[in-house]
Amino acid sequence: MRVAGMRRQEEKIESLANIVVELRPEMEKLSVKGAFRLGLNDALKECDYSAWKDLAERPRSEREHFSGRLLENALHHLQKMGLPDELVNPARERLQQANAVFLN
């Protein structure tokens, strides 16, 4: 599977999933992580990368763009799974803040 990743990528998915589960405890963490993996897969296709690791050497602007696509795609999947509309923007803000740490 092309979205299975290295340790840092797995840490990122774990961290982002924790934020969503914190906002919406009714959601299963494993399913939330799955939504991020689906979002990742969508972002890889949209940005024409074969694997997440391909971004490691790219300029920060490309990594930021990719991460934005990943988050938006994951939020779309999370909404399908039951994330209420009123939690989408708070989730987006917290996810973007957490994501910034991983871009450094």
Contacts in CASP RR format, 6 or more apart in sequence:
PFRMAT RR
TARGET T0000
AUTHOR 0000-0000-0000
METHOD contacts of the structure
MODEL  1
MRVAGMRRQEEKIESLANIVVELRPEMEKLSVKGAFRLGLNDALKECDYS
AWKDLAERPRSEREHFSGRLLENALHHLQKMGLPDELVNPARERLQQANA
VFLN
2 41 0 8 1.000
2 44 0 8 1.000
2 50 0 8 1.000
2 51 0 8 1.000
2 52 0 8 1.000
3 37 0 8 1.000
3 40 0 8 1.000
3 41 0 8 1.000
3 44 0 8 1.000
3 52 0 8 1.000
5 52 0 8 1.000
5 53 0 8 1.000
6 53 0 8 1.000
8 102 0 8 1.000
9 52 0 8 1.000
9 53 0 8 1.000
12 99 0 8 1.000
12 102 0 8 1.000
13 33 0 8 1.000
13 36 0 8 1.000
13 37 0 8 1.000
13 40 0 8 1.000
14 33 0 8 1.000
15 98 0 8 1.000
15 102 0 8 1.000
16 36 0 8 1.000
16 71 0 8 1.000
16 74 0 8 1.000
16 95 0 8 1.000
16 98 0 8 1.000
16 99 0 8 1.000
17 29 0 8 1.000
17 32 0 8 1.000
17 33 0 8 1.000
17 36 0 8 1.000
18 29 0 8 1.000
19 91 0 8 1.000
19 94 0 8 1.000
19 95 0 8 1.000
19 98 0 8 1.000
20 27 0 8 1.000
20 32 0 8 1.000
20 35 0 8 1.000
20 78 0 8 1.000
20 83 0 8 1.000
20 91 0 8 1.000
20 95 0 8 1.000
21 27 0 8 1.000
21 29 0 8 1.000
21 32 0 8 1.000
23 87 0 8 1.000
23 90 0 8 1.000
23 91 0 8 1.000
23 94 0 8 1.000
24 82 0 8 1.000
24 83 0 8 1.000
24 84 0 8 1.000
24 87 0 8 1.000
27 78 0 8 1.000
27 81 0 8 1.000
27 82 0 8 1.000
27 83 0 8 1.000
31 81 0 8 1.000
32 78 0 8 1.000
32 81 0 8 1.000
34 77 0 8 1.000
35 74 0 8 1.000
35 77 0 8 1.000
35 78 0 8 1.000
35 81 0 8 1.000
36 70 0 8 1.000
36 74 0 8 1.000
38 73 0 8 1.000
38 74 0 8 1.000
38 77 0 8 1.000
39 70 0 8 1.000
39 73 0 8 1.000
39 74 0 8 1.000
39 76 0 8 1.000
39 77 0 8 1.000
40 52 0 8 1.000
40 70 0 8 1.000
40 73 0 8 1.000
40 74 0 8 1.000
42 69 0 8 1.000
42 70 0 8 1.000
42 73 0 8 1.000
43 66 0 8 1.000
43 68 0 8 1.000
43 69 0 8 1.000
43 70 0 8 1.000
43 73 0 8 1.000
44 50 0 8 1.000
44 51 0 8 1.000
44 52 0 8 1.000
46 69 0 8 1.000
46 73 0 8 1.000
47 65 0 8 1.000
47 66 0 8 1.000
47 69 0 8 1.000
49 55 0 8 1.000
49 66 0 8 1.000
55 62 0 8 1.000
55 63 0 8 1.000
55 66 0 8 1.000
58 66 0 8 1.000
60 103 0 8 1.000
63 103 0 8 1.000
64 103 0 8 1.000
67 99 0 8 1.000
67 102 0 8 1.000
67 103 0 8 1.000
68 96 0 8 1.000
68 99 0 8 1.000
71 92 0 8 1.000
71 95 0 8 1.000
71 96 0 8 1.000
71 99 0 8 1.000
74 95 0 8 1.000
75 83 0 8 1.000
75 88 0 8 1.000
75 91 0 8 1.000
75 92 0 8 1.000
75 95 0 8 1.000
78 91 0 8 1.000
79 85 0 8 1.000
79 88 0 8 1.000
83 91 0 8 1.000
END
